[in-house]
Amino acid sequence: MSRDTHPGVQCPHCQSHLALVPVPPSAVPANAAPAGAPGPTPPVVLLKEEWSPPPVAEVLAVYAGRVKDTATAMRGAARVRESLNRAKSAAAQRKAAQKAARQTPKSA
């Protein structure tokens, strides 16, 4: 559920969502209710609600009905392999150039 569409109360300072939790009567001080108040009303305590990501099944449900396109997958894999091979060879050339630059020339 999006934070923008989440019903409930928000903290005025940090804008995090708050959950309403009833407090047991044993935790309420005797002088909490004003004199002449109509009946005992349990106070409500605001607790900060921790954000959690959506369930994985809900996120992956978007992809559930899709058919695997083998040709596209093979082309993508080939491009990734080609890119990795280029990166490896460039790294090897850089390493060789650095090694050659560090070596001191030997005098005759």
C-alpha positions in Angstrom: 0.0 0.0 0.0 1.3 3.4 -0.9 2.2 5.9 1.8 0.0 8.5 0.0 -3.1 6.4 0.1 -2.6 5.0 3.6 -5.6 5.9 5.8 -5.0 7.0 9.3 -3.2 9.6 11.3 0.2 11.1 10.5 2.8 12.6 12.8 2.8 16.3 12.2 6.6 16.4 12.5 8.0 13.5 10.5 4.8 12.6 8.5 5.1 8.9 9.4 1.9 7.0 9.8 0.5 6.3 13.3 -1.6 3.4 14.4 -4.4 3.9 17.0 -4.1 1.5 19.9 -6.5 1.2 22.8 -5.0 1.4 26.2 -6.1 -1.1 28.9 -8.0 0.6 31.8 -5.3 -0.5 34.3 -2.7 1.7 32.5 -4.9 4.8 32.8 -4.3 7.1 35.9 -7.4 7.8 38.0 -7.2 11.5 37.4 -7.1 11.2 33.6 -10.8 11.7 33.1 -12.2 15.2 33.8 -14.9 15.5 36.4 -18.4 15.2 35.0 -17.2 13.4 31.9 -19.9 11.1 30.5 -18.8 7.6 31.3 -15.3 6.1 31.2 -13.7 6.5 27.7 -10.6 4.5 27.2 -7.8 6.8 26.0 -6.1 6.1 22.7 -2.3 6.0 22.4 -0.6 6.8 19.1 2.1 4.5 18.1 4.5 4.9 15.2 3.8 2.3 12.5 6.9 0.8 11.0 7.1 0.7 7.2 7.6 -2.6 5.5 8.0 -3.4 1.9 5.1 -5.1 0.0 5.1 -8.9 -0.1 7.3 -10.5 -2.8 4.3 -12.4 -4.2 2.4 -9.1 -4.7 5.4 -7.5 -6.5 6.0 -10.6 -8.7 2.3 -10.9 -9.6 2.8 -8.4 -12.3 5.2 -10.8 -14.1 3.2 -13.9 -13.5 1.3 -14.0 -16.8 4.2 -13.2 -19.1 5.6 -15.7 -21.6 9.3 -16.2 -21.8 10.7 -15.0 -25.1 13.7 -17.2 -25.7 15.1 -15.3 -28.6 15.1 -12.0 -26.7 16.6 -13.7 -23.6 19.4 -15.3 -25.7 20.2 -11.9 -27.3 20.3 -10.2 -23.9 22.5 -12.9 -22.5 24.9 -12.6 -25.4 25.1 -8.8 -25.0 25.8 -9.2 -21.3 28.6 -11.8 -22.0 30.1 -9.5 -24.6 30.1 -6.5 -22.2 31.7 -8.6 -19.5 34.4 -9.9 -21.8 35.2 -6.3 -23.0 35.4 -5.1 -19.3 37.7 -8.0 -18.4 40.0 -7.3 -21.3 40.1 -3.6 -20.6 40.9 -4.4 -16.9 43.7 -6.7 -18.0 45.2 -4.1 -20.3 45.0 -1.5 -17.6 46.7 -3.8 -15.1 49.5 -4.7 -17.6 50.1 -1.0 -18.3 50.3 -0.2 -14.6 52.7 -3.1 -14.0 54.9 -1.9 -16.9 54.9 1.7 -15.6 56.0 0.5 -12.1 58.9 -1.5 -13.4 62.2 0.4 -13.3 64.3 0.1 -16.5 67.4 -2.1 -16.0 70.7 -0.6 -16.8 73.1 -2.5 -19.1 
